[in-house]
Amino acid sequence: MKTRMTQLLLFAHLFGFLATFAQNAPPTAEPSPSLVGRWQNRSPKGVVGMAVFRADSSCSGFVNGKQFVSGTYYVRQDTFHIQDGACGA
């Protein structure tokens, strides 16, 4: 249980990074709502977190190259929703 909670916290940290990145991105004429692609962040302690968002609405989260979560996601206006396939949350 403790390992799963640690994994979820790391995944939440990665999404926090994405939210910060989106807020600090320079304004463009036509902002893209798409998250499709690979997003990566390195913590001050050297832990590498990566999220992969696919066009079919599936996603995966990795820590130091090892997959620890996968599921589905969607974005509607200003709301981002992700469902972890393992725990259904």
C-alpha positions as CSV (number, residue, x, y, z in Angstrom):
1,M,0.0,0.0,0.0
2,K,2.8,2.4,0.9
3,T,4.5,1.8,-2.5
4,R,1.3,2.5,-4.4
5,M,0.8,5.8,-2.4
6,T,4.4,6.8,-3.2
7,Q,3.8,6.1,-6.9
8,L,0.6,8.1,-6.9
9,L,2.3,11.0,-5.2
10,L,5.1,10.9,-7.8
11,F,2.6,10.9,-10.6
12,A,0.7,13.8,-9.0
13,H,4.1,15.7,-8.8
14,L,4.6,15.1,-12.5
15,F,1.1,16.5,-13.3
16,G,1.8,19.5,-11.1
17,F,4.9,20.2,-13.2
18,L,2.7,20.0,-16.3
19,A,0.3,22.5,-14.8
20,T,3.1,24.9,-14.0
21,F,4.5,24.5,-17.5
22,A,1.2,25.3,-19.0
23,Q,0.8,28.4,-16.9
24,N,4.3,29.7,-17.7
25,A,4.1,28.9,-21.4
26,P,4.3,32.0,-23.6
27,P,1.0,33.1,-25.1
28,T,0.3,32.1,-28.6
29,A,-2.3,33.1,-31.1
30,E,-3.9,29.6,-31.0
31,P,-3.2,27.7,-27.8
32,S,-3.3,23.9,-28.3
33,P,-5.4,21.9,-25.8
34,S,-3.6,18.7,-26.8
35,L,-1.5,16.9,-24.2
36,V,-0.5,14.2,-26.8
37,G,3.2,13.5,-26.5
38,R,5.9,12.8,-23.9
39,W,6.4,15.1,-20.9
40,Q,9.3,14.7,-18.6
41,N,10.6,16.3,-15.4
42,R,13.6,15.8,-13.2
43,S,13.3,16.4,-9.4
44,P,16.0,18.1,-7.5
45,K,17.0,14.7,-6.2
46,G,17.5,13.3,-9.7
47,V,14.3,11.3,-10.0
48,V,13.0,11.4,-13.6
49,G,9.2,11.3,-14.0
50,M,7.7,11.0,-17.4
51,A,4.0,11.0,-18.6
52,V,3.0,9.7,-22.1
53,F,-0.3,10.9,-23.4
54,R,-1.6,9.2,-26.6
55,A,-4.2,10.3,-29.1
56,D,-6.4,7.4,-28.2
57,S,-6.9,8.9,-24.7
58,S,-4.6,6.3,-23.0
59,C,-1.7,7.5,-20.8
60,S,1.2,6.0,-18.9
61,G,3.4,7.3,-16.1
62,F,7.1,6.3,-15.6
63,V,9.6,6.9,-12.8
64,N,13.2,6.5,-13.7
65,G,12.2,4.6,-16.9
66,K,9.9,2.1,-15.1
67,Q,6.2,2.2,-15.8
68,F,4.2,2.5,-12.6
69,V,0.8,3.7,-13.7
70,S,-1.4,3.6,-16.8
71,G,-5.0,4.6,-17.6
72,T,-7.1,7.0,-19.6
73,Y,-7.4,10.8,-19.6
74,Y,-9.5,13.6,-21.1
75,V,-9.3,17.4,-21.2
76,R,-12.5,19.5,-21.3
77,Q,-12.0,23.3,-21.3
78,D,-10.0,23.9,-18.1
79,T,-10.4,20.5,-16.5
80,F,-7.9,17.6,-16.8
81,H,-9.2,14.2,-15.7
82,I,-7.1,11.0,-15.4
83,Q,-8.3,7.5,-14.4
84,D,-5.7,5.0,-13.2
85,G,-6.6,1.6,-14.6
86,A,-5.2,-0.2,-11.6
87,C,-7.2,1.4,-8.8
88,G,-10.0,3.1,-10.8
89,A,-9.4,6.5,-9.2
